[in-house]
Amino acid sequence: RTMTAYTKESHPREWAIFSSIDTNDDGKVDRDELLAECKSFGRESARDDLANALDKDGDGQVDFAEFCQGFAAIAAMEAAANFHPGWGGEGCFGLGVAGNVAGHMAQAGMTQDSGKTPANIFAFYCPDPPDSHSDAAGQGKILDKIHTFPVTTNIVEYPRDAGASKVQVEPEMAIFVDVQYAEPDSDGKRRVTSLVPRRVAAFNDCSIRALEGSDKLSEKKNWGAESKGISSRVIEVDSFAPGTLVDRLVMVSYVMRDGNVEKYSRDAPARNYTMFHEPLLAWIVDRINNQRNEDKWDDVGELVRAAGYPPHAWIALGAGTYTAWGEKNYLRPRDEAVVIVYDDAKFPNGPDAAQVEALFHDKTAADGIVCVHQTFV
């Protein structure tokens, strides 16, 4: 009888998750490591059942072959959790800012209208409304695309649509905000009044650059349940003002292809965003309230209304520019990407090569670094 070989090459999805759980890198997962994984999904009580499902020989250790054979149990636990635990629950919207780093939109094949503000905003995730369904003022096609929760920590499902091509990592700093609303107007609609930042994460706003039949940017941003990435660790913030911690944060990304690590995007300090601090938050509020459904942009206010006025949002603030290698190399299945946000007071030259390599092996990042490592499958 032919024996199945279980390797990183033959089972890349399983390997990406296995290696993230195997924190001591000994090639096996023990019960403590399983407990940590269960805790990360808010499912601590599932540890023993999960261990029994995976540990076929009962030696207290799960090797990669056992992990692959029992992978359905891992998938079921993650599906039961429904949301990435750091996301913020069901009532949390997903937004992005387009064109907030000089030069990025030109590299992405788009034009920017002004050098003084970003281009506009887009939605990449719209939670289901708490009561009746809405077509968001005729934007039902977009709702159908972005109702699927797309965020993971270790996998990107490479788009399978025949008309989709040119996939790129977009390394971004994302902020989790409380969304505050005015009282309903005479039509029952509520305007956003302010966004209160709470924490920062490294975010992979992975994007399809060419999608046949697409006329909206948001259609290229969410193609299913594993099309975005966010770091498990976050940086707590209590201010978005100049001179605070956010001024020290820098974004960068790397890709591993065929065992070689390439720098994919240039180091991009958040303080160099086209717009930043409170003016950026105020501008996003204005765009939510006033952006219209025209050209490649959506009426985001209607999408927010369709979602039942979510109390929270993650907002990806804009991507940096690509290196020469990143600009000419689109992502392929089996590529791995690491998106990093680091504190340049602690890493004035950014993470060194050894630190970057360690992040590709899911080692715990040093204090002052948050990152997301994902494999394209």
Phi, psi and chi 1 to 4 in degrees:
 res  aa     phi    psi   chi1   chi2   chi3   chi4
   1 ARG       -  135.4 -170.4  175.4   68.3  177.5
   2 THR   -73.6  128.5  -57.6      -      -      -
   3 MET   -88.6  136.8  -62.3  -68.1  -71.2      -
   4 THR   -77.0  130.5  -58.8      -      -      -
   5 ALA   -93.3  131.3      -      -      -      -
   6 TYR  -111.0  109.6  -63.6   97.4      -      -
   7 THR  -134.5  168.8   65.5      -      -      -
   8 LYS   -58.6  -37.5  176.4 -179.6  179.4  179.0
   9 GLU   -71.9  -38.4  -70.6   68.7   30.1      -
  10 SER   -81.8  -26.5   64.6      -      -      -
  11 HIS  -135.0   67.4  -67.8   73.6      -      -
  12 PRO   -64.2  -36.0   22.6  -33.4      -      -
  13 ARG   -64.5  -48.9  176.3 -171.2  -62.1  -85.0
  14 GLU   -63.6  -38.3  -69.0   83.5   -8.9      -
  15 TRP   -65.1  -41.5  178.9  -95.6      -      -
  16 ALA   -59.5  -41.8      -      -      -      -
  17 ILE   -76.4  -42.0  -62.3  173.9      -      -
  18 PHE   -57.3  -48.1  178.8   83.4      -      -
  19 SER   -68.2  -27.9   59.2      -      -      -
  20 SER   -73.5  -27.7   69.7      -      -      -
  21 ILE   -82.4  -34.0  -58.8  172.7      -      -
  22 ASP   -77.9   75.0  178.1   22.1      -      -
  23 THR   -70.6  -24.5   53.4      -      -      -
  24 ASN   -92.4    2.3   64.6    2.9      -      -
  25 ASP    58.8   37.6 -152.9   23.7      -      -
  26 ASP   -99.0    6.1   65.9   -6.8      -      -
  27 GLY    83.0    6.2      -      -      -      -
  28 LYS  -141.1  155.7  -65.2 -174.8  177.4 -178.3
  29 VAL  -113.5  124.8  169.8      -      -      -
  30 ASP  -101.8 -179.2   60.2   29.2      -      -
  31 ARG   -67.5  -31.9  -74.0 -177.9  177.1 -108.3
  32 ASP   -66.1  -40.6  -72.1  -20.1      -      -
  33 GLU   -67.8  -36.6  -70.5  169.2  -34.8      -
  34 LEU   -65.0  -39.0  -81.4  178.4      -      -
  35 LEU   -62.5  -41.9  178.7   59.9      -      -
  36 ALA   -61.4  -40.2      -      -      -      -
  37 GLU   -65.3  -44.2  176.4   71.9   -2.6      -
  38 CYS   -62.8  -40.3  -68.2      -      -      -
  39 LYS   -61.2  -39.1  -80.3 -176.3  175.5  178.5
  40 SER   -63.9  -21.9   74.4      -      -      -
  41 PHE  -105.8   11.6  -79.8   89.9      -      -
  42 GLY    65.6   30.2      -      -      -      -
  43 ARG  -128.1   47.4  -52.9  -84.3  -64.0  174.5
  44 GLU   -57.3  -35.8  -65.1  160.5   72.3      -
  45 SER   -67.5  -13.5   61.9      -      -      -
  46 ALA   -84.8   -5.2      -      -      -      -
  47 ARG   -56.1  -51.3 -168.3  -88.0  -57.8  -93.3
  48 ASP   -66.1  -43.1  -70.3  -20.5      -      -
  49 ASP   -61.8  -39.9  -71.2  -18.6      -      -
  50 LEU   -66.7  -43.2 -168.6   60.0      -      -
  51 ALA   -61.9  -42.0      -      -      -      -
  52 ASN   -65.4  -35.2  -68.1  -24.8      -      -
  53 ALA   -71.5  -30.7      -      -      -      -
  54 LEU   -94.3  -39.7  -65.2  172.5      -      -
  55 ASP   -82.5   81.7 -175.9   12.9      -      -
  56 LYS   -66.5  -35.0  -59.4  -63.7 -175.0 -176.6
  57 ASP   -95.2   -0.5   59.9   11.8      -      -
  58 GLY    69.6   22.7      -      -      -      -
  59 ASP   -90.6    5.4   66.7   -7.7      -      -
  60 GLY    83.1    1.1      -      -      -      -
  61 GLN  -129.7  143.5  -56.6  -79.6  -30.8      -
  62 VAL  -112.9  112.7  178.6      -      -      -
  63 ASP   -85.5  177.4   62.7   25.0      -      -
  64 PHE   -67.1  -35.5 -174.7   54.5      -      -
  65 ALA   -63.0  -45.3      -      -      -      -
  66 GLU   -62.3  -39.7  -70.3  176.0  -51.0      -
  67 PHE   -61.0  -44.7 -170.8   83.7      -      -
  68 CYS   -65.4  -42.4  -68.8      -      -      -
  69 GLN   -64.5  -31.6  -68.6  161.5    5.1      -
  70 GLY  -106.2   19.4      -      -      -      -
  71 PHE   -60.2  -27.0 -173.2   71.6      -      -
  72 ALA   -57.7  -31.4      -      -      -      -
  73 ALA   -68.5  -39.8      -      -      -      -
  74 ILE   -64.2  -47.2  -70.7  -77.9      -      -
  75 ALA   -60.2  -39.3      -      -      -      -
  76 ALA   -65.9  -39.5      -      -      -      -
  77 MET   -64.4  -44.9 -178.0 -168.7   71.1      -
  78 GLU   -65.4  -37.7  -65.2 -171.2   -1.3      -
  79 ALA   -65.9  -37.6      -      -      -      -
  80 ALA   -66.4  -32.7      -      -      -      -
  81 ALA   -69.0  -29.4      -      -      -      -
  82 ASN    74.2  -45.8 -162.9   20.0      -      -
  83 PHE  -126.2  146.0  -70.5   89.8      -      -
  84 HIS   -54.3  130.6  178.4  -74.2      -      -
  85 PRO   -60.8  -25.3   18.8  -31.6      -      -
  86 GLY   -85.8   -0.4      -      -      -      -
  87 TRP   -70.3  -42.8  179.8 -106.2      -      -
  88 GLY   120.3   11.2      -      -      -      -
  89 GLY    90.6 -175.3      -      -      -      -
  90 GLU   -65.8  -37.2  -65.4 -176.7   43.9      -
  91 GLY   -88.9   53.0      -      -      -      -
  92 CYS  -133.0  115.7 -173.0      -      -      -
  93 PHE   -79.8  160.3 -151.4   84.8      -      -
  94 GLY  -123.0  118.8      -      -      -      -
  95 LEU  -125.7  157.2  -70.5  175.1      -      -
  96 GLY  -136.6  153.9      -      -      -      -
  97 VAL  -106.8  124.6  178.5      -      -      -
  98 ALA   -95.1  133.2      -      -      -      -
  99 GLY    76.2   37.2      -      -      -      -
 100 ASN  -102.8   14.0 -160.3   26.1      -      -
 101 VAL  -132.6  126.7  173.6      -      -      -
 102 ALA   -54.1  130.0      -      -      -      -
 103 GLY    94.0  -19.0      -      -      -      -
 104 HIS   -67.9  -43.9  171.3   72.5      -      -
 105 MET   -68.1  -33.8  -71.7 -167.3   69.9      -
 106 ALA   -63.5  -40.6      -      -      -      -
 107 GLN   -64.8  -32.3  -74.3 -171.1  -37.6      -
 108 ALA   -84.3    4.8      -      -      -      -
 109 GLY    83.0   21.3      -      -      -      -
 110 MET  -123.9  167.3  -64.7 -179.8  -79.1      -
 111 THR  -113.6  148.6   57.0      -      -      -
 112 GLN  -108.0  134.6 -173.4  168.0  -28.9      -
 113 ASP   -74.6  -29.7  -63.2  -34.4      -      -
 114 SER  -147.5  145.3  167.2      -      -      -
 115 GLY   -85.4   -4.5      -      -      -      -
 116 LYS   -96.6  -23.7  -64.0 -179.7 -179.3  178.5
 117 THR  -133.9  161.5   67.6      -      -      -
 118 PRO   -62.7  174.6  -20.8   33.1      -      -
 119 ALA   -73.6  -51.7      -      -      -      -
 120 ASN  -178.6 -172.1 -114.3  -38.1      -      -
 121 ILE  -119.0  162.4   62.6  174.1      -      -
 122 PHE  -143.5  158.0   58.9   88.5      -      -
 123 ALA  -102.3  135.4      -      -      -      -
 124 PHE  -114.4  -11.0   62.1   81.0      -      -
 125 TYR  -151.0  129.1  172.7   62.1      -      -
 126 CYS  -124.4  107.6 -179.4      -      -      -
 127 PRO   -62.8  153.0   21.4  -30.0      -      -
 128 ASP   -61.7  142.7  -74.5  -39.7      -      -
 129 PRO   -66.2  151.6   23.3  -32.7      -      -
 130 PRO   -71.1  -19.6   24.8  -32.6      -      -
 131 ASP  -129.3 -109.4   40.1   46.6      -      -
 132 SER   -78.8  151.6   61.1      -      -      -
 133 HIS   -74.6  145.8  176.3   72.5      -      -
 134 SER  -126.4  148.3  164.6      -      -      -
 135 ASP   -94.9   12.2   73.3  -11.7      -      -
 136 ALA    52.3   53.1      -      -      -      -
 137 ALA    53.8   51.8      -      -      -      -
 138 GLY    84.4    7.5      -      -      -      -
 139 GLN  -100.9   32.6  -63.0  178.2  109.7      -
 140 GLY   -59.7  -34.3      -      -      -      -
 141 LYS   -61.1  -41.9  178.4 -175.1  175.6 -175.5
 142 ILE   -68.2  -42.7  -64.5  -59.0      -      -
 143 LEU   -56.9  -42.3  -82.7  177.5      -      -
 144 ASP   -60.5  -34.9  -71.6  -17.4      -      -
 145 LYS   -75.0  -40.0  -70.5  -78.5  -70.8 -173.9
 146 ILE  -104.9    9.2   64.7  174.9      -      -
 147 HIS   -72.2  -25.3  -94.3  -24.4      -      -
 148 THR   -74.3  129.9  -58.9      -      -      -
 149 PHE   -72.9  118.4 -178.3   65.0      -      -
 150 PRO  -102.0    0.6   36.5  -33.9      -      -
 151 VAL   -97.9  131.3 -177.3      -      -      -
 152 THR  -135.5 -178.3   66.2      -      -      -
 153 THR  -113.7  -19.2   54.4      -      -      -
 154 ASN  -135.1   -3.2   39.0   39.7      -      -
 155 ILE  -133.0  142.6  -63.4  -67.6      -      -
 156 VAL  -122.6  122.2  174.3      -      -      -
 157 GLU   -77.9  111.1  177.7   78.6   37.8      -
 158 TYR   -60.6  133.0 -163.1   84.3      -      -
 159 PRO   -60.7  134.1   17.1  -27.6      -      -
 160 ARG  -102.8   -5.4  -60.4  -66.5 -167.0  -96.4
 161 ASP   -59.4  135.0  -67.2  -12.4      -      -
 162 ALA   -59.1  -32.3      -      -      -      -
 163 GLY   -90.4    5.8      -      -      -      -
 164 ALA   -98.6  133.3      -      -      -      -
 165 SER  -154.9  170.3   62.1      -      -      -
 166 LYS    60.7   71.4  -61.0 -177.5  177.8  178.7
 167 VAL   -93.9  132.8  177.8      -      -      -
 168 GLN  -132.9  145.9  -75.2 -172.9  -55.6      -
 169 VAL   -70.1  140.0  169.6      -      -      -
 170 GLU  -121.9  103.5  -69.8 -158.2   35.1      -
 171 PRO   -78.2  120.8   29.9  -32.7      -      -
 172 GLU  -136.7  159.4  -53.0 -154.1   14.2      -
 173 MET   -97.1  125.3 -175.9  174.8   92.0      -
 174 ALA  -111.6  145.9      -      -      -      -
 175 ILE  -119.0  138.6   56.8  166.3      -      -
 176 PHE   -91.6  126.7  179.3   85.0      -      -
 177 VAL  -128.0  149.0  -62.5      -      -      -
 178 ASP   -83.0  133.6  -63.0  -23.9      -      -
 179 VAL  -102.9  123.7 -175.2      -      -      -
 180 GLN  -109.6  139.0  -60.2  179.4  -22.3      -
 181 TYR  -122.0  154.1  -61.2   92.6      -      -
 182 ALA   -78.4  167.6      -      -      -      -
 183 GLU   -65.8  153.3  -69.1  -60.3  -46.9      -
 184 PRO   -58.8  144.0  -22.3   33.1      -      -
 185 ASP   -85.1 -169.3   62.2   16.9      -      -
 186 SER   -65.5  -21.2   57.2      -      -      -
 187 ASP   -94.4    4.2  -65.3  -35.9      -      -
 188 GLY    82.3    6.3      -      -      -      -
 189 LYS   -90.7  149.1  -64.1 -177.7  179.2 -178.7
 190 ARG  -121.0  134.8  -55.4  176.0   66.2 -172.6
 191 ARG   -95.1  147.7  -66.7  173.8   66.4   84.0
 192 VAL   -74.5  134.2  173.7      -      -      -
 193 THR  -104.4  -33.0   57.3      -      -      -
 194 SER  -162.6  160.8   63.8      -      -      -
 195 LEU  -123.0  126.7  -56.5  171.4      -      -
 196 VAL  -111.0  109.8 -178.2      -      -      -
 197 PRO   -72.7  141.2   24.0  -30.6      -      -
 198 ARG  -122.5  -38.8  -60.4  -62.2 -174.5 -170.5
 199 ARG  -156.0  164.4   51.9 -172.2 -179.2  -95.0
 200 VAL  -124.3  142.7  168.3      -      -      -
 201 ALA  -136.0  160.6      -      -      -      -
 202 ALA   -80.4  135.4      -      -      -      -
 203 PHE  -134.4  134.5 -168.5   76.6      -      -
 204 ASN  -103.1   98.5  178.2   10.5      -      -
 205 ASP   -84.7   61.0  179.8   27.9      -      -
 206 CYS   -55.6  137.9 -162.2      -      -      -
 207 SER  -139.2  146.9  -59.7      -      -      -
 208 ILE   -92.1  123.9  -60.9  169.4      -      -
 209 ARG   -82.6  -31.5  -62.3  -61.1 -179.5 -152.9
 210 ALA  -127.0  118.7      -      -      -      -
 211 LEU  -138.8  109.3 -179.0   62.0      -      -
 212 GLU   -61.7  136.1  -67.8  177.7   11.8      -
 213 GLY    81.8    3.5      -      -      -      -
 214 SER   -95.3  136.4  166.3      -      -      -
 215 ASP  -126.3    2.9   55.9    6.0      -      -
 216 LYS  -122.1  138.8  -64.9  -69.2 -174.2 -178.1
 217 LEU   -59.5  -39.5  179.9   60.3      -      -
 218 SER   -61.5  -24.8   51.9      -      -      -
 219 GLU   -68.5  -21.8  -66.5  177.9  -70.9      -
 220 LYS   -93.7    3.3  -58.8  175.4 -178.6  178.8
 221 LYS  -107.1  -21.8  -63.5  -68.4 -172.0  175.3
 222 ASN  -138.6  107.0 -179.1  -18.6      -      -
 223 TRP  -116.9   18.9   56.7   89.9      -      -
 224 GLY   147.5 -169.8      -      -      -      -
 225 ALA   -72.2  -10.7      -      -      -      -
 226 GLU  -137.0   64.7  -63.5  168.7  -35.6      -
 227 SER  -124.9    4.3   48.0      -      -      -
 228 LYS  -138.0  165.9  -69.8  -82.9  179.8  -79.0
 229 GLY  -141.2  145.2      -      -      -      -
 230 ILE  -140.8  145.5 -164.4  168.3      -      -
 231 SER   -69.2  145.1   57.8      -      -      -
 232 SER   -70.4  -38.9  -65.1      -      -      -
 233 ARG   -87.9  149.0  -67.1  171.4   57.9 -165.2
 234 VAL  -130.3  168.0  -61.9      -      -      -
 235 ILE  -113.0  117.9  -60.3  169.5      -      -
 236 GLU   -72.4  137.2  -57.8  -67.7  -24.9      -
 237 VAL  -130.5  144.9  -64.7      -      -      -
 238 ASP  -119.9    5.2   56.1   12.1      -      -
 239 SER  -156.2  147.8  174.0      -      -      -
 240 PHE  -117.6   22.8 -142.9   59.1      -      -
 241 ALA   -85.8  157.1      -      -      -      -
 242 PRO   -57.2  145.4  -23.7   33.5      -      -
 243 GLY    85.9   -1.2      -      -      -      -
 244 THR   -99.8 -176.7   62.1      -      -      -
 245 LEU   -50.7  -37.3  169.7   62.6      -      -
 246 VAL   -61.2  -23.7  -65.9      -      -      -
 247 ASP   -69.7  -17.5  -81.3   -3.5      -      -
 248 ARG   -95.8   -2.8  -51.3 -159.4  -52.2 -102.1
 249 LEU   -87.7  137.7  -60.4  179.5      -      -
 250 VAL  -131.6  140.2 -179.1      -      -      -
 251 MET  -104.9  143.9  -60.5  151.8  -77.2      -
 252 VAL  -158.1  158.8   67.8      -      -      -
 253 SER  -143.5  155.3   65.0      -      -      -
 254 TYR  -136.0  153.1  -64.1   81.8      -      -
 255 VAL  -126.5  135.8  165.7      -      -      -
 256 MET  -103.8  122.8 -179.6 -178.3  -75.7      -
 257 ARG  -130.0  123.8  175.4  172.8  -68.2  171.9
 258 ASP    52.9   37.9  -60.1  -33.6      -      -
 259 GLY    85.2   -5.1      -      -      -      -
 260 ASN  -104.4  134.0  -60.8  -46.9      -      -
 261 VAL   -94.4  125.7  175.0      -      -      -
 262 GLU  -119.7  139.6  -56.5  -76.7   -6.6      -
 263 LYS   -74.1  123.5 -167.4  169.0 -173.6  177.3
 264 TYR   -96.8  -34.6 -161.0   72.3      -      -
 265 SER  -136.2  155.1   62.5      -      -      -
 266 ARG   -75.9  154.5  -59.9 -175.7  179.9   95.9
 267 ASP   -60.2  124.6  -62.4   71.3      -      -
 268 ALA  -125.6   99.7      -      -      -      -
 269 PRO   -65.4  134.8  -20.1   32.8      -      -
 270 ALA   -59.7  -30.9      -      -      -      -
 271 ARG   -65.5  -13.9   59.5 -176.2  175.0  -90.0
 272 ASN   -96.2    5.6  -71.2   -8.6      -      -
 273 TYR   -53.8  147.9  -88.6  137.1      -      -
 274 THR   -53.2  -40.3  -55.6      -      -      -
 275 MET  -137.7  139.8 -176.8  174.6  -90.2      -
 276 PHE  -152.6  179.5 -163.5   40.3      -      -
 277 HIS    58.7 -154.7  -56.0  117.1      -      -
 278 GLU   -60.1  -35.0  -69.9   94.6  -21.4      -
 279 PRO   -59.1  -36.2  -29.0   38.0      -      -
 280 LEU   -64.8  -44.9  174.2   59.8      -      -
 281 LEU   -62.2  -41.1  -62.2 -179.9      -      -
 282 ALA   -65.0  -38.4      -      -      -      -
 283 TRP   -65.1  -40.6  177.5   85.0      -      -
 284 ILE   -63.2  -41.6  -65.4  170.6      -      -
 285 VAL   -57.0  -46.1  168.4      -      -      -
 286 ASP   -60.9  -42.4  173.3   78.4      -      -
 287 ARG   -66.6  -40.2  -67.0  -66.9   76.8 -151.3
 288 ILE   -59.3  -42.7  -66.2  172.2      -      -
 289 ASN   -78.1  -28.6  -68.9  -31.8      -      -
 290 ASN  -124.8  -11.7  -63.3  -50.1      -      -
 291 GLN   -65.7  138.4 -175.8  171.4  -62.2      -
 292 ARG  -110.0  164.2  -65.9  -65.2  169.3 -110.3
 293 ASN   -80.5   88.8  179.0   14.2      -      -
 294 GLU  -153.9  151.9   55.3 -170.7   13.8      -
 295 ASP    54.1 -132.0 -167.0   31.1      -      -
 296 LYS   -90.5    6.6   58.1  179.6  168.3  -75.6
 297 TRP  -104.4  153.9  -48.4  110.7      -      -
 298 ASP  -104.5  159.9  -54.7  -51.6      -      -
 299 ASP   -81.0   91.5 -174.2  -29.1      -      -
 300 VAL   -67.0  -32.1  175.2      -      -      -
 301 GLY   -59.1  -38.2      -      -      -      -
 302 GLU   -70.2  -34.5  -75.6  -65.6  -25.0      -
 303 LEU   -67.1  -39.6  -64.2  174.3      -      -
 304 VAL   -63.0  -42.0  167.8      -      -      -
 305 ARG   -63.7  -41.9 -177.0  175.6   69.1   84.9
 306 ALA   -61.7  -27.8      -      -      -      -
 307 ALA   -86.4    3.2      -      -      -      -
 308 GLY    81.2   26.7      -      -      -      -
 309 TYR    57.2   70.7  -59.8  104.7      -      -
 310 PRO   -59.4  143.0  -17.5   28.0      -      -
 311 PRO   -78.9  -13.3   27.2  -33.8      -      -
 312 HIS  -138.3  160.6  -50.5  -68.8      -      -
 313 ALA  -151.6  147.1      -      -      -      -
 314 TRP   -98.8  132.1  -86.4  102.7      -      -
 315 ILE  -124.2  118.0  -54.5  174.8      -      -
 316 ALA   -81.8  121.3      -      -      -      -
 317 LEU   -87.2   -6.2  -62.4 -178.2      -      -
 318 GLY   134.2  151.6      -      -      -      -
 319 ALA  -104.7  156.8      -      -      -      -
 320 GLY   -83.4 -179.2      -      -      -      -
 321 THR   -88.9  151.9   54.4      -      -      -
 322 TYR   -82.8  152.6  -63.9  111.4      -      -
 323 THR   -71.5  172.2   61.1      -      -      -
 324 ALA   -59.8  -39.0      -      -      -      -
 325 TRP   -66.8  -43.2 -167.9   92.6      -      -
 326 GLY   -65.7  -34.7      -      -      -      -
 327 GLU   -69.0  -32.3 -168.5  168.2    2.9      -
 328 LYS  -102.0   -4.7   68.2 -177.4 -178.8 -178.7
 329 ASN  -117.7  105.8  -77.5  -84.3      -      -
 330 TYR   -79.8  160.1  -64.4  105.1      -      -
 331 LEU   -73.7  150.8  -82.9  -61.4      -      -
 332 ARG  -126.6  156.7  -54.2  171.0 -177.1  167.6
 333 PRO   -55.4  140.7  -27.4   36.6      -      -
 334 ARG    84.5  -10.8  -58.3 -174.6 -171.6  -81.1
 335 ASP   -63.8  151.9  -76.7  -12.8      -      -
 336 GLU  -120.4  144.1  -61.6  177.6   46.0      -
 337 ALA  -129.0  141.8      -      -      -      -
 338 VAL  -122.7  123.2  166.6      -      -      -
 339 VAL  -107.1  129.5  173.8      -      -      -
 340 ILE  -124.3  137.7  -58.8  167.3      -      -
 341 VAL  -118.2  123.7  171.8      -      -      -
 342 TYR  -129.1  158.0   65.4   88.0      -      -
 343 ASP   -90.6  113.3 -178.6  -16.2      -      -
 344 ASP   -77.1   -5.4   69.1    1.2      -      -
 345 ALA   -71.9  -30.4      -      -      -      -
 346 LYS   -94.6  -26.4  -62.7  179.5  178.7  178.8
 347 PHE  -131.9   75.0  -61.1   92.0      -      -
 348 PRO   -61.2  -24.2   15.3  -27.1      -      -
 349 ASN  -107.7   12.3  -61.6  -48.3      -      -
 350 GLY    78.7  171.5      -      -      -      -
 351 PRO   -60.7  140.9  -17.2   28.7      -      -
 352 ASP   -81.7  176.1   62.2   29.1      -      -
 353 ALA   -60.0  -38.8      -      -      -      -
 354 ALA   -66.5  -39.2      -      -      -      -
 355 GLN   -66.8  -40.3  -70.9  167.7  -37.8      -
 356 VAL   -64.2  -45.1  171.5      -      -      -
 357 GLU   -57.8  -41.6 -178.3   79.0   23.5      -
 358 ALA   -63.1  -35.1      -      -      -      -
 359 LEU   -67.1  -30.3  -62.8  178.5      -      -
 360 PHE   -70.5  -16.6  -85.0  104.7      -      -
 361 HIS  -105.0   18.0  -67.4  -79.8      -      -
 362 ASP    60.1   30.4  -63.4  -61.4      -      -
 363 LYS   -72.4  149.7  -59.1  -61.4 -175.2 -175.4
 364 THR   -61.9  128.3  -58.9      -      -      -
 365 ALA   -69.7  149.0      -      -      -      -
 366 ALA   -65.1  157.3      -      -      -      -
 367 ASP   -58.6  131.5 -176.8   47.8      -      -
 368 GLY   100.7    1.9      -      -      -      -
 369 ILE  -130.7  132.3  -67.2  175.5      -      -
 370 VAL  -123.1  144.3  -65.3      -      -      -
 371 CYS  -153.4  161.7   73.4      -      -      -
 372 VAL  -128.8  128.5   54.2      -      -      -
 373 HIS  -112.9  123.3  169.1 -146.9      -      -
 374 GLN  -134.5  146.3  -65.8  176.9  -72.7      -
 375 THR  -107.4  136.2  -60.4      -      -      -
 376 PHE   -86.9  122.6  -74.5   75.1      -      -
 377 VAL  -125.0      -  -60.7      -      -      -
